[in-house]
Amino acid sequence: MIIRSKAPLRIGFAGGGSDVSPFSDFYGGAILNATLNMYAYATIIPRKDGKIVFKSIDRNMEESVDATAKLDATGELDLIKGIYNRIVKDFTSEPLSFELSTHVDAPPGSGLGSSSTLVVTILGAFREWLNIPLGEYDLAHLAYQIEREDMEMAGGKQDQYAATFGGINFMEFYKDDKVIVNPLRIKTEVLDELAYNLILLNTNTSRLSSQIIQAQQDNVKNNMKPSVNAMHKIKEQAILMKEVLLKGELDRMGEILNLGWEYKQQMADNIVNEEILDLYNKAMRAGASGGKISGAGGGGFMLFYCPNNSRHSVIRELDKTRVNIHRYEFTKTGLRTWKTD
């Protein structure tokens, strides 16, 4: 028996950062995001030899350990070990023997939620294998707990829920880890136009998001007013962009993205650098009306809104740089799991 799972990566349109504690605990957060046809994958093959084999195919890493109830962190594949430890602790109470293979369509540090999506994907595979009674909200919350509490990895809450639910969602975040996912019913022609006007590109640079997120959290804890006020504005833009999407007023998205670009830079240091600023300015001069850097910032993927058929001139200008334009489609489904022989 082979157990497989896949979950989609996401792009954030607005509100990014307002899902991060303590801001979401103090003030509540709001995010608008959408999942793409880029995925994290996991495959579990049960074994009977008392061994656990982890294979990270895209990172070219493999590790074999004895099946015990708790695996020690060694610095390699620790996140996957943390998932296993929580599965045993909460659901089996005894060791499991298996081979787990994973790979992701985007590299770490992409800003597309790859780490959290991988956690959701692996949890989905375990749920399928062991018939664990976890609903969508339960699974997403467990993924959040493993990353943010068990593994003490800095970050927000949106990625786990986006990967689990899929589609275009307006998400609300409150204290005590309360999350409400509101799926948006967008007309097909509006989504097609949106996808046509949006350019997604890989800057071919990576960043350590935890450092940026930690700075953002410290700014909230220390009540640094410019940073906190910028986060409030980012949150308001998520609400405004939701209304724009539902009404089909797509050309307003560029204006909202451009405002968000200005506020994002006030949330913490190192969100943008000279290379990213140069890319943004080139795209704007070529006809884009707004854009954003995906995730916490500092590198990874960027998104630009290009109205009035300007996508072609923007692409031509960006092709002169070292970035890669990435083709994509929006997806309507989230985590999927299945068994095969």
Secondary structure as UniProt FT lines:
FT   STRAND          2..14
FT   TURN            16..19
FT   TURN            21..22
FT   HELIX           23..27
FT   STRAND          29..46
FT   STRAND          51..56
FT   TURN            57..60
FT   STRAND          61..66
FT   HELIX           78..87
FT   HELIX           88..92
FT   STRAND          98..104
FT   TURN            108..109
FT   HELIX           114..130
FT   HELIX           136..145
FT   HELIX           146..150
FT   HELIX           158..165
FT   STRAND          168..173
FT   HELIX           175..177
FT   STRAND          179..183
FT   HELIX           188..197
FT   STRAND          198..202
FT   HELIX           209..221
FT   TURN            222..223
FT   HELIX           225..247
FT   TURN            250..251
FT   HELIX           252..264
FT   TURN            265..267
FT   TURN            269..270
FT   HELIX           274..286
FT   STRAND          290..293
FT   TURN            295..296
FT   STRAND          301..305
FT   TURN            308..310
FT   HELIX           311..318
FT   TURN            319..322
FT   STRAND          324..326
FT   STRAND          336..340
//
